[in-house]
Amino acid sequence: MLAELHLHLEGSLEPETLREIEPSLTLAEIDEATRYQDFAGFIRAYVWVNRKLGKPEHYAIAARRLFESLHAQGVVYAEVTISAGVILWKKQDLSATFNALAGEAARAPLAIRWILDATRQWGPEAAQPVFDFAAERRGEGVVAVGLGGFEAEGPALWFRDLFSQARDRGLRLTCHAGETTGPQSVWDALEIGAERIGHGIHAVQDARLMERLRVRNIPLEVCISSNLRCNTISSFAKHPVRDLFDAGVPITINTDDPALFGCTLAGEYDLARREFGLPAGELAANAFRFAFDVPGSLRGVSPVR
């Protein structure tokens, strides 16, 4: 059994799912639109996919196909991130969209929880309705809020008050940091209260930061293929996941945007073991350990692959 903690719904749409939503699309068009060389190019591809999600039914189809894929991989619990800030940016009805997603989650063959993501470079004013909506739907499967987008253009410290309010309203807190920028981004995420760090790989550049993560038991949601495909890390040999693990930093393994990165959760565990000699069983257990809302029936499970 496996759990996944860092997974963007909008990055999970395989070509066949996109064609189910928009039958006129060709495979060549999809390939061209989702080809990229770096993180900025990836964001352009991610936005292109988002634009194909034009109504709640499209989000429901995306969720249904994702849940089928996760179930086939032996995933029994997933925290799925929704780019709620992008939904609002598209002038779509966030409530209707979430209702469609919640309906699919209720029928899913695994336990689903939701993380609502604000786009950091648009600032705290644009993030406020995302955080408010998350608090309103906390009893309907929403467990956390997070920040995505361009780290350098939207410093975590901008969101200090929003994170504090979210915590007071019962939401858990995660934040992309140290993915495309240095360790200071991770320090800032910790300062505003992040309980988990999305990516965080550049924490390896700061021994004091790694010690803080170890002592405070704050995990990094590591996404190996994502880092390589976005060219934030140039090669397996330069990926710091082993150094982070050896320093005692808690690690979970994740796919991030599996369709755009051509990966699966099982494949990421294989990479972790084969390329870095990491203990897959321990890392799989970490995903359950650091999950925000694992159902009681799954607590204490022994993850197997």
N, C-alpha and C positions, 0 to 999 in steps of 0.2 A: 504494500500500500504506500502511496505517495501523497504528499501535499505540496501545493504551489502557492507562494506568497507574493510573487512579483510578476504579474501577468496582465497586460493591457488588452482589453477586449478588442479595441480597434486595430491592434497589431496582430490579431489572430486569424484574420480573414484569408483563407486560402483562395487561390484563383477560382476554384469551382463555387465557392461561397459568393464571391463577388459576382460571378456570372448568374448565380441563382437570384441575386438581388437585381442585377442589371443584365438581362440576357443578351443585349446587343454588344456587350464587351467581348473583345477577342483576347485570346491568350497573349497574342503579340502586344496588344495595347496594355494589358496588365503588366507584362514583363517590362515594357518600356517605362511605364509610370512608376514602377517600384524598384527600379535599378538606381543604385547610389554608390558613392565611394567614401563618404564620410558622414559625420553626425548631422551636419546641415542638410546633406542630401537625403539622409534617412528621414529627417523631419518633413521634408517636402513630400516624400513618399507616404508618410503617415498622414499628412494633411490630405493628400489625394484620396486615400482610402476613406478618410473621414467624410469627405464630400460625397462619397457614394452612399453613405448612410443618411438617407434623406427623410426618413419617417420612422416612427416607432417600430413598425413591422420589420424594417430592415435590421434594426438593432436586435430584435427578437430572433431573426434568422441567424445572425452572427453568433448570438449567445447559444442557440440550440446546437449549431455545428461545433462550436468550441466545446460545449459540455460533452457531446458525443465523443470528440477526440480525447478529451481528458479521461473519460471513463474507459476508453479502449486502452489507455496507457496505464491503467491501474491507479489513477488519481482519485482519492476519496474525499478530499477537501481542497477547495481553492478560494483564495481571496482575489477577486477579479477587479482590476482598476478600470473605471469608466472616466473618460476625458469629459467630465461634466462641464468644465469651462469652455470646451470646444463646442459642445451641444448648445450652450447659451450663445456663444459667438456666432453660430450658424442661425440664430434666431429660431431655434426649435423648442418645442415644449418639453422641458426637462422632466416634468411630472409624468406626462404621458409616456415618454421614453422609458423612464424608470419603471412605470407600471408594467410595460411590456416585458422588460428584463426580469422583473420580479416574478412574473407569471412563468417565464421559462425556468427560472431558478427553482420554483416550487415543483416543477415537473422533472427536474434534472436527476440523473442517477448518481449524484454525489452531492455533498454539502457545499453550498455556494454562499460566500459572503462578499460584500461590495466595499470597495474603497473609492471615494469620489476625489478626483484629481483636479486641482486648479492649475491654470497655466501661469507660471510665475512671472514671465516677462510682461504680462498685462497688469501686474500690480495688485495690491490688496483690495482695491475697490472692486475690481472684476472678480476677485476670489470670494468676496463676502457672500454673494448669493449661493455659491457652491457650498460653502461651509454651512450656511443657514439651512439649505435643503438637506444636507447630510444629517444635521441634527434633527430635522423634522422626520426623517425616515429611519432614524436609528433603530426603531423597533421592527423594521421591515427588512432586515438583512444588511443594512449599512453599518459597518463597524469602525471605519476610519476615514480620515481625510489625508491628502498628500499634496505635494507640489511636483509638477513636471515642467518640461520645457527647457529653455536655455538657462543654465545655472548663472552664467556671468551677467546675464541681462535681467535677472530677477533674484537678487540676494535673499537668502532665507530670512535675514533679520527684518526685512520689510513686513514679514508675516507674524511677527512675535505676538501681537495682540490677538490676531485671529486664531493662532494655535492655542493660546491661553484660554480663549473663550470656548474653543472646540473641546478642550480637555474638561473644562467645567461643565460642558453639556453632555459629557459621557462618551465622547468620541476618542478613539485611539489615534496616534499620530505617527506618520511616516513621511519621509522626505527624500527625493532624489538629491544626492550630494556626492561630490568627489568622483563623479563619472567623467565629466569633460573638463573639470577644473581641479585645483589642488586641494590639499587637506584643510585649508581654511574654510572651505565650503562645508565640510563635515563638522568642523567645530561650530560653525554658525547653526547648522541643523540641530546639533545637540543643545545649543544655547536656547533655541526656541521650543525645545521639549520633544524632539523626535525620539520615538521609542525604537524605531528601526530605520536603517539607512538604505535607501535604494542605490545599489551599486557600491559606492564608497571605496572603490579600489585604490584611489590615490591617497587614502589614509596611510598606505604603506610608506609614504615619504616622511612620516612624522612618528617617531617612536613613542613620544609622549601621548599622542592621539591613540595609537594602537593600545597602549596601556589603559587609557581611559575607557575605550570600548570594551576591553577585556574585563576590567574591574567592575564596570557598570553593567556588564552582560548585555550590551547592545549589539544586535547582529547586523551584519552587512548582507543585503540581498544580492548575491553575486550572480551575474548573468554572463557567462564566459563567451558564448557565441556572439552575443550582442556587442560586447566590447571589441571583439575582433572585426566583426562586420562593419561597425561604425568607425573603425580605425582609431578608437581611443586608446587601444593597445595594439601594437603592430604585429605581434606574433605570440604563439604559445609560450615561447621561451621567455618573453618579457612580461607575461601576465603574472600579477603578484599574488594570485589566490593562495599558492602554497606558502609564501612568506607570511601572509596574513594569518593563515591557519596555524603555522608554526609559532607565531607570536601570541597565540591564544585568543585571537579575535573570533567571536562567534560568526559562523558562516552558514548561510542557506544557499541552495542551488535553485536557479530559476531560469525561465525561458525569455521573459520580458515581452517580446513581440514575435512569437514563434513563426508566423507565416512570413514575416518580412526578413527574418534571420535564417529561415530554413532549418529550424531545430525543433526538437521535442524535449520534454523533461527527461525521459529515459536516456536520450542521447546526451544531454548535459551531464547526467551522472556518469555516463560512460567516459565522457571527456575528462571529468574531474578525476576519475580513477586512472584512466589510461595515460593522460598527459602529465598529471601532477601527483599521482600516487595517493590521492585523498581517499579516506574511508567512506565509501558511499553510504553504508548503513548509518554511521554517526551523523552524516550530513542530512540524510533523509529524516532521521529522528529530530534533528534541529528544526525542520520545517514545522513539525507538530508542536514542538516545544515553544517556538516563538510566534505561532499563529495567534491572532487576536481573539478568536472565538470558536475554537474547536468544540464540536458537540461532545457531550459527555460520553457518548458511545465510542468515540474515537480517542479519548484520552488514554494515555498509557499503551497505545498500540505499539506493536513491534513492526516497523516498516520493513517490507520485503520488496525485492525487485525480481 
